[in-house]
Structure formats: structure tokens, C-alpha cells
Amino acid sequence: MAAIQIKTTSKVVPKCYAYTTPGVPAYDGWTKIRGTHGDSSLMLSTPVL
């Protein structure tokens, strides 16, 4: 019988990015800063409400 292997750790490369919301008057002049701890391409393709 094959041994069960559990991967308990993985390498994480945090990334930071900033964006503005020019279409939202309440946030006029604001720069929002966010960070990721996983796949940033997934975060960037997900709309922020």
C-alpha cells in the first residue's frame, strides 16, 4: 500500500498593488492599496466592489 503524503507548507510570495476608482465620486483622490498572499493574477482578475 502506498504511503499518504500531505503537503503542509508552500512557498508564498506576497505582492502589493494599488489602484484608483475614478468612477466613484465618494473616493475621489483616493489610492487604494491591497496585498495578496497567494496568486495575484486571480486577485487582479476579480472585480473589487
C-alpha positions as CSV (number, residue, x, y, z in Angstrom):
1,M,0.0,0.0,0.0
2,A,1.3,3.5,-0.9
3,A,2.1,5.9,1.8
4,I,-0.1,9.0,2.1
5,Q,1.8,12.2,1.6
6,I,0.4,15.5,2.9
7,K,2.0,18.8,1.8
8,T,1.7,21.1,4.8
9,T,3.6,24.1,3.6
10,S,4.0,26.0,0.4
11,K,6.1,29.0,-0.7
12,V,4.2,32.2,-0.5
13,V,5.4,35.4,-2.3
14,P,3.3,38.4,-1.1
15,K,2.5,41.1,-3.6
16,C,1.2,44.6,-3.1
17,Y,-0.7,46.7,-5.7
18,A,-2.5,50.0,-5.7
19,Y,-5.5,51.2,-7.7
20,T,-7.9,54.2,-8.0
21,T,-11.6,54.3,-8.6
22,P,-12.2,57.4,-10.8
23,G,-15.9,56.4,-11.4
24,V,-16.7,56.6,-7.7
25,P,-17.1,60.2,-6.5
26,A,-17.0,59.3,-2.9
27,Y,-13.4,58.0,-3.3
28,D,-12.2,60.9,-5.5
29,G,-8.4,61.4,-4.9
30,W,-8.0,58.1,-3.0
31,T,-5.4,55.5,-3.9
32,K,-6.3,52.1,-2.5
33,I,-3.5,49.7,-1.6
34,R,-4.1,45.9,-1.3
35,G,-1.9,42.9,-0.8
36,T,-2.1,39.3,-1.7
37,H,-0.7,36.2,-0.2
38,G,-1.5,33.8,-3.0
39,D,-2.0,34.0,-6.8
40,S,-2.1,37.7,-7.6
41,S,-3.4,37.1,-11.1
42,L,-6.6,35.7,-9.6
43,M,-6.9,38.8,-7.4
44,L,-6.4,41.2,-10.3
45,S,-9.0,39.4,-12.4
46,T,-11.6,39.6,-9.6
47,P,-13.7,42.8,-9.5
48,V,-13.4,44.9,-6.4
49,L,-16.7,46.3,-5.1
